Amino acid sequence: MNGLEIYIHIPFCVKKCDYCDFLSAPADLETKEKYVEALINEIKLNKNKMSEYVVDTV
């Protein structure tokens, strides 16, 4: 089996740090919940493509 490393970006922060280059912004609870729902849906849509992999890290 092939190893797989997964990065999931959570783009929400209380404030933007001066040194941060990541895409991030404040968000209300509804926006955060919709984002997590979209992540879950994306994972479900792609799970069959990942059957030959073992997730090493997230």
DSSP file (Angstrom, degrees, kcal/mol; ACC not computed):
  #  RESIDUE AA STRUCTURE BP1 BP2  ACC     N-H-->O    O-->H-N    N-H-->O    O-->H-N    TCO  KAPPA ALPHA  PHI   PSI    X-CA   Y-CA   Z-CA
    1    1 A M              0   0    0      0, 0.0     2,-0.3     0, 0.0    52,-0.2   0.000 360.0 360.0 360.0 148.0    0.0    0.0    0.0
    2    2 A N  E     -a   53   0A   0     50,-1.8    52,-2.8     1,-0.0     2,-0.2  -0.661 360.0-122.1 -87.4 142.3    1.1    3.5   -0.7
    3    3 A G  E     -a   54   0A   0     -2,-0.3     2,-0.4    50,-0.2    52,-0.2  -0.555  25.9-161.5 -81.7 150.1    1.5    6.0    2.2
    4    4 A L  E     -a   55   0A   0     50,-1.9    52,-3.2    -2,-0.2    53,-1.2  -0.999  10.7-160.5-136.7 133.9   -0.6    9.2    2.1
    5    5 A E  E     -a   57   0A   0     -2,-0.4     2,-0.4    51,-0.2    53,-0.2  -0.969  16.0-159.5-112.7 127.1   -0.1   12.5    4.0
    6    6 A I        -     0   0    0     51,-2.8     2,-0.5    -2,-0.5    -2,-0.0  -0.902   8.2-166.1-113.5 132.6   -3.2   14.7    4.2
    7    7 A Y        -     0   0    0     -2,-0.4     2,-0.5     2,-0.0    51,-0.0  -0.977   4.0-171.8-114.4 125.6   -3.2   18.5    4.9
    8    8 A I        -     0   0    0     -2,-0.5     2,-0.5    50,-0.4    -2,-0.0  -0.966  13.8-148.2-117.9 115.4   -6.5   20.0    5.8
    9    9 A H        -     0   0    0     -2,-0.5    -2,-0.0     2,-0.0     0, 0.0  -0.708   7.9-164.8 -87.0 127.2   -6.5   23.8    5.9
   10   10 A I        -     0   0    0     -2,-0.5     2,-0.2     2,-0.1    -2,-0.0  -0.933   7.7-164.7-107.6 105.8   -8.8   25.5    8.4
   11   11 A P        +     0   0    0      0, 0.0    14,-2.2     0, 0.0     2,-0.5   0.061  49.8 104.6 -88.1  28.7   -8.8   29.1    7.3
   12   12 A F  B     +b   25   0B   0     12,-0.2     2,-0.3    -2,-0.2     3,-0.1  -0.928  36.3 160.2-117.3 128.6  -10.3   30.7   10.4
   13   13 A C        -     0   0    0     12,-0.9     3,-0.1    -2,-0.5    14,-0.1  -0.950  46.6-123.6-136.9 156.7   -8.4   32.7   13.0
   14   14 A V  S    S-     0   0    0     -2,-0.3     2,-0.3     1,-0.3    -1,-0.1   0.910  97.8  -6.0 -65.8 -41.6   -9.5   35.2   15.6
   15   15 A K  S    S-     0   0    0     10,-0.1     2,-0.5    -3,-0.1    -1,-0.3  -0.981  78.9-101.6-149.7 159.8   -7.0   37.7   14.1
   16   16 A K        -     0   0    0     -2,-0.3     2,-0.2    -3,-0.1     9,-0.0  -0.724  35.1-138.1 -85.3 122.3   -4.4   37.7   11.3
   17   17 A C    >   -     0   0    0     -2,-0.5     3,-1.2     1,-0.1    -1,-0.0  -0.540  16.4-123.3 -77.3 146.6   -0.8   37.5   12.7
   18   18 A D  T 3  S+     0   0    0      1,-0.3    -1,-0.1    -2,-0.2    -2,-0.0   0.826 109.9  46.1 -59.4 -33.9    1.7   39.8   11.1
   19   19 A Y  T 3  S+     0   0    0      2,-0.0     2,-0.3     0, 0.0    -1,-0.3   0.519  87.6 110.4 -89.1  -5.8    4.0   36.9   10.2
   20   20 A C    <   +     0   0    0     -3,-1.2     4,-0.1     1,-0.1    -4,-0.0  -0.556  36.9 177.9 -82.3 128.9    1.3   34.5    8.8
   21   21 A D        +     0   0    0     -2,-0.3    -1,-0.1     2,-0.1     2,-0.1   0.385  49.2 109.8-103.2   0.1    1.3   33.8    5.1
   22   22 A F  S    S-     0   0    0      1,-0.1     2,-0.6     0, 0.0    -2,-0.0  -0.448  80.7-105.2 -76.7 149.3   -1.7   31.4    5.2
   23   23 A L        +     0   0    0     -2,-0.1     2,-0.3   -11,-0.0    -1,-0.1  -0.637  63.7 144.6 -69.7 118.9   -5.1   32.3    3.9
   24   24 A S        +     0   0    0     -2,-0.6   -12,-0.2    -4,-0.1    -8,-0.1  -0.992  20.4 165.5-157.5 156.2   -7.2   33.0    7.0
   25   25 A A  B     -b   12   0B   0    -14,-2.2   -12,-0.9    -2,-0.3   -10,-0.1  -0.975  42.2 -89.0-163.3 158.6   -9.9   35.2    8.2
   26   26 A P        -     0   0    0      0, 0.0     2,-0.3     0, 0.0   -12,-0.1  -0.405  48.0-177.9 -68.7 155.4  -12.4   35.6   11.0
   27   27 A A        -     0   0    0    -14,-0.1     2,-0.1    -2,-0.1   -15,-0.0  -0.994  25.0-115.3-154.6 152.1  -15.7   33.8   10.5
   28   28 A D     >  -     0   0    0     -2,-0.3     4,-2.1     1,-0.1     3,-0.2  -0.348  41.6 -98.8 -81.7 170.3  -19.0   33.3   12.3
   29   29 A L  H  > S+     0   0    0      1,-0.2     4,-2.7     2,-0.2     5,-0.2   0.874 121.2  55.2 -59.1 -41.3  -20.2   29.9   13.5
   30   30 A E  H  > S+     0   0    0      1,-0.2     4,-2.3     2,-0.2    -1,-0.2   0.908 108.5  48.1 -61.3 -42.6  -22.5   29.3   10.5
   31   31 A T  H  > S+     0   0    0     -3,-0.2     4,-2.1     2,-0.2    -1,-0.2   0.910 112.2  49.4 -63.9 -42.6  -19.6   29.8    8.0
   32   32 A K  H  X S+     0   0    0     -4,-2.1     4,-2.3     2,-0.2    -2,-0.2   0.913 111.0  49.5 -63.2 -43.0  -17.3   27.5   10.0
   33   33 A E  H  X S+     0   0    0     -4,-2.7     4,-2.4     1,-0.2    -2,-0.2   0.904 110.7  49.7 -63.8 -41.4  -20.0   24.8   10.1
   34   34 A K  H  X S+     0   0    0     -4,-2.3     4,-2.2     2,-0.2    -1,-0.2   0.888 110.0  51.8 -63.7 -38.7  -20.6   25.1    6.3
   35   35 A Y  H  X S+     0   0    0     -4,-2.1     4,-2.3     2,-0.2    -2,-0.2   0.929 110.6  47.0 -63.8 -45.8  -16.8   24.8    5.8
   36   36 A V  H  X S+     0   0    0     -4,-2.3     4,-2.5     2,-0.2    -2,-0.2   0.905 110.9  52.3 -64.5 -41.1  -16.6   21.6    7.9
   37   37 A E  H  X S+     0   0    0     -4,-2.4     4,-2.4     1,-0.2    -1,-0.2   0.909 109.5  49.9 -59.2 -42.0  -19.6   20.1    6.1
   38   38 A A  H  X S+     0   0    0     -4,-2.2     4,-2.4     2,-0.2    -2,-0.2   0.895 109.7  51.1 -65.1 -40.0  -18.0   20.8    2.7
   39   39 A L  H  X S+     0   0    0     -4,-2.3     4,-2.3     2,-0.2    -2,-0.2   0.934 110.8  48.3 -60.4 -46.7  -14.7   19.2    4.0
   40   40 A I  H  X S+     0   0    0     -4,-2.5     4,-2.5     1,-0.2    -2,-0.2   0.914 111.9  49.3 -61.5 -43.6  -16.7   16.1    5.1
   41   41 A N  H  X S+     0   0    0     -4,-2.4     4,-2.5     1,-0.2    -1,-0.2   0.903 110.0  51.3 -62.7 -41.0  -18.5   15.9    1.7
   42   42 A E  H  X S+     0   0    0     -4,-2.4     4,-1.4     2,-0.2    -2,-0.2   0.900 110.4  48.9 -63.1 -41.4  -15.2   16.2   -0.2
   43   43 A I  H  X S+     0   0    0     -4,-2.3     4,-0.7     1,-0.2     3,-0.3   0.930 112.3  48.2 -63.6 -45.4  -13.7   13.4    1.8
   44   44 A K  H >< S+     0   0    0     -4,-2.5     3,-0.7     1,-0.2     4,-0.4   0.898 109.7  52.6 -62.3 -40.8  -16.8   11.2    1.2
   45   45 A L  H 3< S+     0   0    0     -4,-2.5    -1,-0.2     1,-0.2     3,-0.2   0.804 117.6  37.6 -64.8 -29.0  -16.7   12.0   -2.5
   46   46 A N  H >X S+     0   0    0     -4,-1.4     4,-0.7    -3,-0.3     3,-0.7   0.375  84.1 101.6-105.3   3.6  -13.1   11.0   -2.8
   47   47 A K  G X< S+     0   0    0     -3,-0.7     3,-0.8    -4,-0.7     4,-0.2   0.846  79.5  55.2 -62.4 -34.4  -12.9    8.0   -0.4
   48   48 A N  G >4 S+     0   0    0     -4,-0.4     3,-1.0     1,-0.2    -1,-0.3   0.827 102.9  56.8 -67.8 -29.9  -13.0    5.4   -3.2
   49   49 A K  G <4 S+     0   0    0     -3,-0.7     3,-0.4     1,-0.2    -1,-0.2   0.701 105.0  54.0 -70.1 -18.8  -10.0    7.0   -4.9
   50   50 A M  G X< S+     0   0    0     -3,-0.8     3,-2.1    -4,-0.7    -1,-0.2   0.346  72.7 105.2 -99.0   5.8   -8.1    6.5   -1.7
   51   51 A S  T <  S+     0   0    0     -3,-1.0    -1,-0.2     1,-0.3    -2,-0.1   0.745  79.5  52.9 -63.2 -23.9   -8.6    2.8   -1.2
   52   52 A E  T 3  S+     0   0    0     -3,-0.4   -50,-1.8    -4,-0.2     2,-0.3   0.360 101.5  79.6 -91.7   6.9   -5.1    1.9   -2.3
   53   53 A Y  E <   -a    2   0A   0     -3,-2.1     2,-0.5   -52,-0.2   -50,-0.2  -0.811  63.4-149.4-114.8 153.5   -3.5    4.3    0.3
   54   54 A V  E     -a    3   0A   0    -52,-2.8   -50,-1.9    -2,-0.3     2,-0.5  -0.992  28.8-124.6-115.2 126.2   -2.8    4.2    4.0
   55   55 A V  E     +a    4   0A   0     -2,-0.5   -50,-0.2   -52,-0.2     3,-0.1  -0.594  30.3 177.4 -74.9 119.3   -3.0    7.6    5.7
   56   56 A D  E     +     0   0A   0    -52,-3.2     2,-0.3    -2,-0.5   -51,-0.2   0.861  65.0   2.8 -87.1 -42.4    0.3    8.2    7.5
   57   57 A T  E      a    5   0A   0    -53,-1.2   -51,-2.8     1,-0.1    -1,-0.3  -0.989 360.0 360.0-146.2 152.3   -0.4   11.7    8.8
   58   58 A V              0   0    0     -2,-0.3   -50,-0.4   -53,-0.2    -1,-0.1   0.247 360.0 360.0-128.2 360.0   -3.1   14.3    8.9
